[in-house]
Amino acid sequence: MEKISKLKKNSIVYLIIYLFVLTAVFLIWIYPNQKKISELNEDIISESNKIEEQRMFGPLFKKLLLKTQGKNDKQFPVVKSEKFPKGNIFKIPLIFTEIAKVNKLIIIKSEPDVNTLKEGSNSLRVKLALKGDFFNFREFLIELYKIPYMIKIESIQIDAGRDMKEFRIKIWLALDNK
């Protein structure tokens, strides 16, 4: 009977040693690997989300790229400069309104700066305010450079609105004093 009880004691000791070794192997080898596997799974999910984003935004990027590259064939025109007749100053807002309409922009304000019309002055500053798409605004600027009596663009200000962008431009025009 003592032998059986000694055998049971040895079995229990061996069982405890076996469980201790098994737990040590789990804690030393399997648990860190399991942790590393879960980190790799998180990385895989993150990369999958990035790939899905690329798939979603890829066509939009290509469309915008084609839209910008396709119009690069337009160069700024070389126009023989002329002077605008001083008697037709009232037509200036109409000219800019027409250019804006052709380029799908909404003109908010077109106002010649009368303070620049001093006696003997051969130039006029015009302040413009427009609303619309940025790509259409680019086309509008190209059309402005085709005007033979435009001297320079003094400033451009772009404000981002909810629906459309708002553009403010100051332009100098050459005037004929006759």
C-alpha positions in Angstrom: 0.0 0.0 0.0 2.9 2.3 0.7 4.2 1.6 -2.7 1.0 2.6 -4.3 0.9 5.8 -2.2 4.6 6.5 -3.1 3.7 5.8 -6.7 0.8 8.3 -6.5 3.1 10.9 -4.9 5.7 10.4 -7.7 3.0 10.7 -10.3 1.7 13.9 -8.8 5.2 15.3 -8.6 5.8 14.3 -12.2 2.5 15.8 -13.2 3.3 19.1 -11.5 6.7 19.2 -13.2 5.1 18.4 -16.5 2.5 21.1 -16.1 5.2 23.6 -15.0 7.3 22.8 -18.1 4.3 23.0 -20.3 3.4 26.4 -18.8 6.9 27.6 -19.1 7.0 26.6 -22.8 3.7 28.4 -23.4 4.8 31.5 -21.7 8.3 31.6 -23.3 7.5 30.5 -26.8 3.8 30.3 -27.7 2.4 33.5 -26.0 5.0 35.9 -27.5 4.4 34.4 -30.9 0.7 34.7 -30.4 1.2 38.3 -29.5 3.4 38.9 -32.6 0.7 37.2 -34.8 -2.0 39.5 -33.5 0.3 42.5 -34.2 0.9 41.2 -37.7 -2.9 40.8 -38.2 -3.4 44.4 -37.2 -0.8 45.5 -39.7 -2.5 43.4 -42.4 -5.8 45.0 -41.6 -4.2 48.5 -41.7 -2.5 47.8 -45.1 -5.7 46.3 -46.4 -7.6 49.5 -45.5 -4.9 51.6 -47.3 -5.2 49.4 -50.4 -8.9 49.8 -50.3 -8.5 53.6 -50.0 -6.2 53.6 -53.0 -8.7 51.5 -55.0 -11.5 54.0 -54.1 -9.5 57.2 -54.8 -7.3 55.9 -57.6 -9.9 56.7 -60.4 -10.5 60.1 -59.0 -6.7 60.8 -58.9 -6.4 59.6 -62.5 -9.3 61.8 -63.6 -7.7 64.9 -62.0 -4.3 64.1 -63.4 -5.8 63.7 -66.9 -7.8 66.9 -66.4 -4.6 68.9 -65.5 -2.3 67.3 -68.0 -4.7 67.3 -70.9 -4.9 71.1 -70.8 -1.2 71.8 -70.6 -1.1 72.1 -74.4 -2.5 75.6 -74.0 0.3 78.2 -73.8 0.0 81.8 -72.8 -0.6 83.6 -76.0 1.7 86.3 -77.3 -0.7 89.2 -78.1 0.3 92.5 -79.7 -0.5 95.1 -77.0 -3.0 97.8 -77.7 -4.6 100.5 -75.6 -8.3 100.6 -74.6 -10.2 103.7 -75.7 -10.8 105.9 -72.6 -14.3 106.7 -73.9 -15.4 103.0 -73.7 -14.5 102.4 -70.1 -18.2 101.5 -69.4 -17.7 98.4 -71.6 -15.0 96.9 -69.4 -17.3 95.1 -67.0 -19.2 93.6 -70.0 -15.9 92.3 -71.5 -15.0 90.6 -68.2 -18.5 89.2 -67.7 -18.4 87.6 -71.1 -15.0 86.0 -70.5 -16.2 84.7 -67.1 -19.4 83.3 -68.7 -17.4 81.5 -71.4 -15.2 79.9 -68.7 -18.2 78.9 -66.5 -17.5 81.4 -63.7 -19.9 83.7 -62.0 -18.8 87.3 -61.8 -19.7 88.9 -58.5 -18.1 92.3 -59.0 -16.3 94.1 -61.9 -15.4 97.5 -60.8 -12.9 99.9 -62.5 -10.9 101.9 -59.9 -11.7 105.5 -60.7 -8.9 106.7 -58.5 -6.4 105.5 -61.0 -8.0 107.7 -63.7 -6.0 110.7 -62.9 -5.4 113.3 -65.6 -2.8 112.1 -68.0 -3.0 108.5 -66.6 -2.6 105.9 -69.3 -3.6 102.9 -67.1 -6.7 101.7 -65.2 -7.0 99.2 -62.3 -10.0 96.9 -62.4 -11.1 94.9 -59.4 -12.9 91.6 -60.2 -14.6 89.1 -57.9 -15.6 85.7 -59.3 -17.0 82.4 -58.1 -16.5 79.0 -59.6 -14.2 76.0 -60.1 -10.5 76.4 -59.8 -9.8 74.7 -63.2 -12.2 77.1 -64.9 -10.5 80.0 -63.2 -7.2 78.8 -64.7 -8.8 79.0 -68.2 -10.2 82.5 -67.3 -6.6 83.7 -66.5 -5.4 82.3 -69.9 -8.2 84.2 -71.6 -7.2 87.4 -69.7 -3.8 87.2 -71.1 -5.3 87.2 -74.6 -6.7 90.7 -74.0 -4.4 93.1 -75.9 -4.8 96.0 -73.5 -4.1 94.1 -70.3 -0.8 95.3 -68.7 -0.5 93.0 -65.7 -2.3 91.2 -62.9 -1.5 93.0 -59.6 -2.9 90.4 -57.2 -5.0 87.2 -57.0 -6.8 86.1 -53.8 -8.5 82.8 -53.6 -11.0 82.0 -50.8 -12.4 78.5 -50.4 -16.2 78.6 -50.0 -18.6 75.7 -49.3 -19.9 75.2 -52.8 -17.3 77.1 -54.9 -14.1 79.0 -54.6 -14.2 82.8 -54.7 -11.5 84.6 -56.6 -10.5 88.3 -56.3 -8.2 89.8 -58.9 -6.8 93.3 -59.5 -5.9 93.9 -63.1 -4.2 96.9 -64.8 -5.3 97.9 -68.3 -3.6 100.2 -70.8 -5.7 103.2 -71.7 -5.6 105.4 -74.8 -5.8 109.1 -73.7 -7.4 110.2 -76.9 
